């Protein structure tokens, strides 16, 4: 174990805490009459169950030790939809790091946290110190799902403990399958570079393909970076223009579906399948089964749109 690994290991037992500063530096401070910084790091990456940082620390004989460290923990969103990382300290203890900026989605539907850093440059200009501002990003690999409480949820890839459960609501109550979009609106509270608190409404737009299998299983397939594809699996109640008696010889122009989450709870969203969605050449077979409390009725539709 090198010197830096030893210092990180000691941080798990020291009487102190990890803290994320307003300028996105990660500091480990020892507790005492006067808190002092024992370790200082900069953010490198957000990974499954870990936050990777570049660390500088004082080793023996006053020498400076530098390298990268991987802090174990879990990722979540707090009640204000801010990204939060809980650093594992051992014995079921955690230090909470709250990322004060607002996050967004990139073109690959991945969660991205962007922040600005200021780097001092050598020399002066007009008797003023020079600085260069750059934008840094943490990109979280994962995939979207809908949780049992109907929240849109981003599951961090390779980590069963970390998930960004977004507090919000679906933007529209009626969707047309051919548009291939699912939109969710959420409010995110954040701090500006000057420390002012703000709240922004953000629409999380997922683009993909609605798919209906032969056994009527419904899913919305989303594509991520590297060509990765993952479905959001949904339950469905199919609605036909008739509810009893023999099926009409004429096929309906559209079929409406009441969407449910995986555990069967209604989402309050209607999905409309039209002839355009099936491209005019799809045989469909829909069954409606009533509950055991009512007379069992099955309606079958077989045809080509």
Backbone torsions as a table, in degrees:
resi	resn	phi	psi	omega
1	UNK	NA	125.5	-179.4
2	UNK	-78.4	175.4	-174.1
3	UNK	-62.4	-39.6	-179.3
4	UNK	-65.9	-42.0	177.8
5	UNK	-61.4	-37.3	178.2
6	UNK	-63.9	-41.5	-180.0
7	UNK	-66.0	-39.9	178.2
8	UNK	-65.5	-40.8	179.1
9	UNK	-63.8	-38.4	179.0
10	UNK	-65.8	-30.1	-179.2
11	UNK	-63.0	-22.8	178.6
12	UNK	-71.2	-22.5	-176.7
13	UNK	-112.8	-16.6	178.4
14	UNK	-61.1	151.1	171.2
15	UNK	-82.4	88.0	-178.7
16	UNK	-165.2	-163.1	-179.3
17	UNK	-158.1	154.6	172.2
18	UNK	-84.5	142.1	179.4
19	UNK	-141.8	138.5	175.8
20	UNK	-99.9	119.1	-176.0
21	UNK	-80.7	170.5	-178.9
22	UNK	-65.6	-23.5	178.1
23	UNK	-99.3	21.8	173.6
24	UNK	62.9	37.7	168.2
25	UNK	-99.3	142.0	177.4
26	UNK	-102.9	123.1	-173.9
27	UNK	-124.7	136.0	170.3
28	UNK	-104.7	118.8	-177.3
29	UNK	-110.6	129.6	173.8
30	UNK	-76.6	143.6	177.8
31	UNK	-86.1	151.8	179.4
32	UNK	165.5	-166.7	178.1
33	UNK	-59.4	-37.6	176.5
34	UNK	-133.4	112.9	-179.8
35	UNK	-63.1	138.2	177.1
36	UNK	-131.9	147.5	-179.1
37	UNK	-76.3	121.7	178.0
38	UNK	-95.5	-32.2	179.3
39	UNK	-139.5	143.4	175.7
40	UNK	-132.8	133.7	-178.2
41	UNK	-139.7	162.3	173.7
42	UNK	-115.4	149.5	-176.6
43	UNK	-71.1	136.2	178.8
44	UNK	-115.8	-50.1	-176.3
45	UNK	-160.8	152.6	169.8
46	UNK	-105.1	123.1	-175.9
47	UNK	-125.8	176.7	176.6
48	UNK	-60.3	113.9	176.9
49	UNK	65.8	22.8	-176.7
50	UNK	-160.0	153.4	169.7
51	UNK	-117.8	122.1	-179.1
52	UNK	-96.3	130.0	-178.8
53	UNK	-131.7	152.8	170.5
54	UNK	-95.0	124.2	-168.7
55	UNK	-117.9	141.4	166.5
56	UNK	-122.9	137.6	-177.7
57	UNK	-150.3	160.2	177.6
58	UNK	-89.4	122.0	177.4
59	UNK	-96.3	-155.6	179.4
60	UNK	-71.2	154.0	177.6
61	UNK	57.3	29.9	176.1
62	UNK	72.7	10.1	-179.1
63	UNK	-78.7	147.1	177.7
64	UNK	-93.1	130.3	179.9
65	UNK	-109.6	134.1	-178.6
66	UNK	-131.9	150.8	178.7
67	UNK	166.8	-169.7	177.4
68	UNK	-108.7	150.4	179.4
69	UNK	-135.1	149.2	-179.2
70	UNK	-116.2	109.7	179.7
71	UNK	-90.6	123.8	-179.1
72	UNK	-79.8	148.8	178.5
73	UNK	169.1	-156.9	-179.7
74	UNK	-138.3	151.5	-179.9
75	UNK	-103.0	139.6	177.8
76	UNK	-149.1	174.1	165.2
77	UNK	-110.0	139.7	176.6
78	UNK	-84.8	-174.3	-174.5
79	UNK	-68.1	-12.9	176.3
80	UNK	-101.9	14.9	-179.7
81	UNK	61.9	31.2	174.8
82	UNK	-95.6	142.2	178.7
83	UNK	-66.8	133.0	-178.1
84	UNK	-133.8	137.1	176.1
85	UNK	-120.4	129.0	178.3
86	UNK	-101.0	108.3	-179.8
87	UNK	-75.5	124.7	-179.7
88	UNK	-75.8	127.4	-177.7
89	UNK	-112.0	1.5	-175.8
90	UNK	88.5	156.6	-179.0
91	UNK	53.0	37.5	177.5
92	UNK	59.8	30.9	175.5
93	UNK	-105.5	144.7	-178.8
94	UNK	-139.4	147.7	168.0
95	UNK	-106.2	131.0	-176.9
96	UNK	-94.3	125.3	176.1
97	UNK	-110.9	118.9	-179.5
98	UNK	-105.6	122.6	178.4
99	UNK	-84.8	112.9	-168.0
100	UNK	-78.5	-14.1	-179.8
101	UNK	-83.3	173.5	178.6
102	UNK	-93.0	143.8	178.4
103	UNK	-105.0	168.7	-179.7
104	UNK	-151.1	-180.0	176.4
105	UNK	-105.8	142.7	174.0
106	UNK	-90.1	-173.9	-177.1
107	UNK	-67.7	-11.4	-179.9
108	UNK	-104.2	16.7	178.6
109	UNK	65.9	21.8	-179.9
110	UNK	-98.7	148.4	179.2
111	UNK	-75.1	128.3	-179.0
112	UNK	-127.2	131.2	174.3
113	UNK	-112.4	116.0	-178.4
114	UNK	-110.2	141.4	178.3
115	UNK	-149.6	160.4	-176.8
116	UNK	-107.0	141.7	175.7
117	UNK	-122.1	154.6	-178.7
118	UNK	-119.0	120.8	-177.2
119	UNK	-110.7	125.8	179.5
120	UNK	-73.0	136.3	178.6
121	UNK	-106.2	153.4	179.2
122	UNK	-71.0	147.6	176.8
123	UNK	88.2	172.4	-179.8
124	UNK	-128.3	158.4	174.1
125	UNK	-137.6	124.3	-176.3
126	UNK	53.7	42.7	178.3
127	UNK	60.9	21.0	177.3
128	UNK	-120.5	144.4	176.6
129	UNK	-68.0	139.8	-179.9
130	UNK	-94.2	147.0	179.8
131	UNK	-144.4	151.4	178.0
132	UNK	-121.6	128.7	-179.3
133	UNK	-100.0	130.3	179.3
134	UNK	-128.8	156.5	177.9
135	UNK	-102.3	126.0	177.7
136	UNK	-108.5	152.7	-178.6
137	UNK	-135.2	140.1	167.7
138	UNK	-109.8	119.8	-179.7
139	UNK	-110.7	124.9	-177.1
140	UNK	-100.8	120.2	175.8
141	UNK	-78.4	138.3	179.6
142	UNK	175.6	-161.1	178.4
143	UNK	-153.5	157.1	-174.7
144	UNK	-92.0	150.4	176.1
145	UNK	-150.7	175.3	174.5
146	UNK	-117.9	120.3	-174.8
147	UNK	-76.0	171.5	-178.1
148	UNK	-63.2	-26.0	178.1
149	UNK	-91.3	16.4	176.8
150	UNK	69.7	16.7	175.0
151	UNK	-85.5	139.1	171.3
152	UNK	-68.9	128.4	-170.6
153	UNK	-131.4	132.2	177.6
154	UNK	-102.1	114.9	-178.5
155	UNK	-92.6	118.7	-179.2
156	UNK	-68.2	127.2	-173.6
157	UNK	-61.4	131.7	176.5
158	UNK	79.8	12.7	-176.7
159	UNK	-140.9	112.7	-178.1
160	UNK	-79.4	-12.5	-177.0
161	UNK	-94.6	-22.0	-173.1
162	UNK	-102.4	132.3	177.8
163	UNK	-158.8	139.9	174.8
164	UNK	-98.0	99.3	-179.7
165	UNK	-92.9	109.9	-170.7
166	UNK	-86.6	127.4	174.0
167	UNK	-82.8	119.7	-178.1
168	UNK	176.0	-157.2	-178.4
169	UNK	-150.1	153.3	176.4
170	UNK	-68.2	139.3	-168.7
171	UNK	-71.7	-34.6	-177.6
172	UNK	-130.8	150.0	-177.9
173	UNK	-93.7	-5.7	179.2
174	UNK	-137.9	127.4	-178.3
175	UNK	-121.7	144.8	171.6
176	UNK	-104.0	124.6	-172.6
177	UNK	-59.1	-32.5	-175.1
178	UNK	-67.7	-19.7	179.2
179	UNK	-74.9	-23.1	176.3
180	UNK	60.2	45.1	-178.7
181	UNK	-141.8	145.6	175.8
182	UNK	-132.5	120.3	-175.3
183	UNK	-118.5	139.3	-176.4
184	UNK	-134.5	132.4	-176.7
185	UNK	-108.3	132.4	-177.8
186	UNK	-139.9	149.1	174.5
187	UNK	-99.6	132.0	-179.4
188	UNK	-122.1	122.9	175.9
189	UNK	-92.1	138.2	-177.6
190	UNK	-150.4	172.1	176.1
191	UNK	-113.3	140.4	175.6
192	UNK	-77.9	174.3	179.1
193	UNK	-60.5	-25.6	179.8
194	UNK	-91.9	2.6	174.9
195	UNK	93.5	1.2	-179.8
196	UNK	-75.8	141.4	178.4
197	UNK	-85.1	134.2	177.3
198	UNK	-139.5	161.0	177.2
199	UNK	-132.6	131.3	-177.8
200	UNK	-124.5	141.2	173.3
201	UNK	-90.0	126.1	-176.9
202	UNK	-124.4	133.7	175.9
203	UNK	-97.1	119.4	177.5
204	UNK	-92.4	109.4	-176.1
205	UNK	-103.8	119.3	175.5
206	UNK	-106.6	127.6	179.5
207	UNK	-112.4	135.8	-178.1
208	UNK	-172.1	-155.4	-177.6
209	UNK	-125.3	131.4	172.0
210	UNK	-79.1	133.7	-178.8
211	UNK	-130.1	138.8	178.8
212	UNK	-125.3	116.2	-177.6
213	UNK	-80.2	173.6	-179.7
214	UNK	-63.0	-28.8	178.5
215	UNK	-94.4	19.3	175.1
216	UNK	68.4	21.9	172.5
217	UNK	-77.5	130.4	-175.4
218	UNK	-107.2	139.3	177.1
219	UNK	-149.7	159.6	175.7
220	UNK	-120.3	110.1	-173.7
221	UNK	-91.6	124.8	-178.7
222	UNK	-112.8	140.8	179.1
223	UNK	-104.2	137.9	-178.5
224	UNK	-116.4	-173.9	-178.4
225	UNK	-62.6	151.0	179.5
226	UNK	72.9	13.9	-180.0
227	UNK	77.3	8.7	177.9
228	UNK	-65.8	136.4	176.8
229	UNK	-126.9	139.6	179.0
230	UNK	-145.5	136.2	-178.3
231	UNK	-90.7	146.5	165.3
232	UNK	-94.8	109.7	-175.9
233	UNK	-84.2	132.6	-176.0
234	UNK	-130.2	155.9	170.7
235	UNK	-90.2	162.0	-175.8
236	UNK	-149.1	138.3	169.2
237	UNK	-112.4	116.1	-177.8
238	UNK	-85.3	136.2	179.4
239	UNK	-115.8	125.5	178.9
240	UNK	-109.4	161.0	179.9
241	UNK	-72.2	-4.0	174.9
242	UNK	-129.6	154.2	-177.2
243	UNK	-123.0	-14.0	-179.7
244	UNK	-155.9	165.6	-179.8
245	UNK	80.1	179.5	-179.3
246	UNK	-67.3	149.1	-179.8
247	UNK	-68.4	143.6	177.0
248	UNK	-66.5	148.9	179.6
249	UNK	-67.2	-28.4	-179.3
250	UNK	-85.1	130.8	178.4
251	UNK	-76.9	147.4	-179.5
252	UNK	-70.5	153.6	177.8
253	UNK	-73.8	-23.5	-179.4
254	UNK	-151.6	157.2	175.0
255	UNK	-126.2	127.7	-180.0
256	UNK	-99.5	145.2	-178.9
257	UNK	-128.2	129.5	170.4
258	UNK	-88.3	117.6	-175.5
259	UNK	-79.7	144.9	175.9
260	UNK	-131.0	159.7	172.2
261	UNK	-80.0	-179.0	-173.6
262	UNK	-63.8	-27.8	-179.0
263	UNK	-91.2	5.7	174.1
264	UNK	94.2	6.3	179.3
265	UNK	-84.2	130.4	-178.9
266	UNK	-61.2	140.2	176.7
267	UNK	-88.6	-13.3	-175.6
268	UNK	75.3	25.7	-178.7
269	UNK	-126.5	137.8	175.6
270	UNK	-106.2	131.1	175.5
271	UNK	-108.9	129.1	-177.3
272	UNK	-108.1	121.4	175.5
273	UNK	-101.2	125.0	-179.2
274	UNK	-116.7	176.8	177.8
275	UNK	-60.6	-34.3	179.5
276	UNK	-62.5	-36.9	179.8
277	UNK	-62.8	-40.3	-179.1
278	UNK	-88.5	1.2	176.4
279	UNK	57.9	24.7	172.7
280	UNK	76.9	-2.5	-176.2
281	UNK	-137.2	61.0	179.4
282	UNK	-135.6	128.7	174.9
283	UNK	-88.4	129.1	-178.2
284	UNK	-118.0	149.0	174.9
285	UNK	-139.3	114.5	-177.2
286	UNK	-114.9	137.5	176.2
287	UNK	-122.7	134.2	174.3
288	UNK	-114.9	122.4	179.9
289	UNK	-117.5	125.1	177.7
290	UNK	-84.5	160.5	-178.4
291	UNK	-66.1	164.1	-177.1
292	UNK	-65.1	-16.8	179.5
293	UNK	-76.9	-17.7	-179.8
294	UNK	-111.3	169.2	176.7
295	UNK	-67.9	132.2	-176.7
296	UNK	-72.3	126.0	180.0
297	UNK	-131.7	132.7	174.5
298	UNK	-120.2	133.4	178.3
299	UNK	-121.1	124.8	-179.2
300	UNK	-112.7	139.9	175.9
301	UNK	-127.7	121.7	178.1
302	UNK	-130.6	124.0	-178.3
303	UNK	-177.2	-177.2	-179.9
304	UNK	-122.5	122.6	179.2
305	UNK	-85.1	NA	NA
